[in-house]
Amino acid sequence: MDDIARGTIAALKPLGYEIINLGGHEVISMNTLIAMLEELIGKKAIIERHPPNQADMLTNQADVTKARNLLGWEPQVDLVEGIKHLVDWYRKERDWAKEVVTS
């Protein structure tokens, strides 16, 4: 089971109302993520660049201190391994997953 699923299950215990971040410790650029996916999938991405939206975040790193303290949760799967799991899952489940509307 991967990190976010473990954290979500851990958060089911009665804590009252809390906002808890789950995430990894790695921060990468969108270009690096795209390059990683291109390598794993074996296809070149078709990239369209547009001006950034004012709501776009320039960087993001989850502070998992509260998850550690309240849930005993720590990320265990690094980004590369997690992306590999995602690609493998999609390849296995693509017959139905390709029908999911995401926009």
C-alpha positions as CSV (number, residue, x, y, z in Angstrom):
1,M,0.0,0.0,0.0
2,D,1.4,3.4,-0.9
3,D,1.8,6.4,1.3
4,I,-1.4,8.4,0.7
5,A,-3.6,5.3,1.1
6,R,-1.8,4.4,4.4
7,G,-2.2,8.0,5.6
8,T,-5.9,8.1,4.7
9,I,-6.6,4.9,6.5
10,A,-4.6,6.1,9.5
11,A,-6.7,9.3,9.6
12,L,-9.9,7.3,10.1
13,K,-9.2,7.1,13.8
14,P,-11.2,9.6,15.8
15,L,-9.2,12.9,16.0
16,G,-11.9,15.5,15.8
17,Y,-11.6,18.1,13.1
18,E,-8.0,18.3,11.8
19,I,-6.4,19.3,8.6
20,I,-3.5,17.0,7.9
21,N,-1.0,17.1,5.0
22,L,0.1,13.9,3.4
23,G,2.9,14.1,0.9
24,G,6.5,13.4,0.2
25,H,9.7,15.3,1.0
26,E,10.8,15.7,-2.7
27,V,10.2,18.8,-4.7
28,I,10.7,18.7,-8.4
29,S,9.8,20.8,-11.4
30,M,6.9,20.0,-13.8
31,N,9.5,19.5,-16.5
32,T,11.4,16.9,-14.4
33,L,8.1,15.1,-13.7
34,I,7.2,15.1,-17.4
35,A,10.7,13.8,-18.3
36,M,10.3,11.0,-15.7
37,L,6.9,10.0,-17.1
38,E,8.3,10.1,-20.7
39,E,11.0,7.7,-19.7
40,L,8.7,5.3,-17.9
41,I,6.0,5.3,-20.6
42,G,8.4,5.3,-23.5
43,K,6.6,8.2,-25.3
44,K,7.4,11.8,-25.8
45,A,4.9,14.2,-24.2
46,I,3.1,16.8,-26.3
47,I,3.5,19.9,-24.3
48,E,1.5,23.1,-24.7
49,R,2.8,26.1,-22.8
50,H,0.4,28.8,-21.7
51,P,0.8,31.8,-19.4
52,P,0.6,30.8,-15.7
53,N,-2.7,31.2,-13.9
54,Q,-2.6,33.6,-11.0
55,A,-3.7,30.8,-8.7
56,D,-0.8,28.5,-9.8
57,M,1.7,27.7,-7.0
58,L,5.3,28.2,-7.9
59,T,6.5,25.5,-5.5
60,N,4.8,23.1,-3.1
61,Q,6.2,20.9,-0.3
62,A,3.9,19.2,2.2
63,D,4.6,19.7,5.8
64,V,3.9,16.3,7.3
65,T,4.7,17.2,10.9
66,K,1.0,16.9,12.0
67,A,0.7,13.5,10.2
68,R,3.8,12.3,12.0
69,N,2.6,13.5,15.4
70,L,-1.1,12.6,15.2
71,L,-1.1,9.5,12.9
72,G,2.5,8.1,13.3
73,W,2.7,8.5,9.6
74,E,5.8,9.0,7.5
75,P,6.2,8.8,3.7
76,Q,7.9,5.6,2.8
77,V,7.7,5.5,-1.0
78,D,10.0,7.9,-2.9
79,L,8.7,9.9,-5.9
80,V,10.3,7.7,-8.6
81,E,9.0,4.5,-7.0
82,G,5.5,6.1,-6.6
83,I,5.4,7.2,-10.2
84,K,6.5,3.7,-11.4
85,H,3.6,2.3,-9.3
86,L,1.2,4.7,-10.9
87,V,2.3,3.9,-14.5
88,D,2.2,0.1,-13.7
89,W,-1.3,0.5,-12.2
90,Y,-2.6,2.5,-15.2
91,R,-1.2,0.0,-17.7
92,K,-2.9,-2.8,-15.8
93,E,-6.3,-1.0,-15.4
94,R,-6.3,1.2,-18.6
95,D,-9.4,-0.6,-20.1
96,W,-11.7,1.1,-17.6
97,A,-9.4,3.9,-16.3
98,K,-9.2,5.5,-19.8
99,E,-12.9,6.2,-19.6
100,V,-12.7,8.3,-16.4
101,V,-13.4,11.9,-17.2
102,T,-10.8,14.2,-15.7
103,S,-11.7,17.6,-17.0
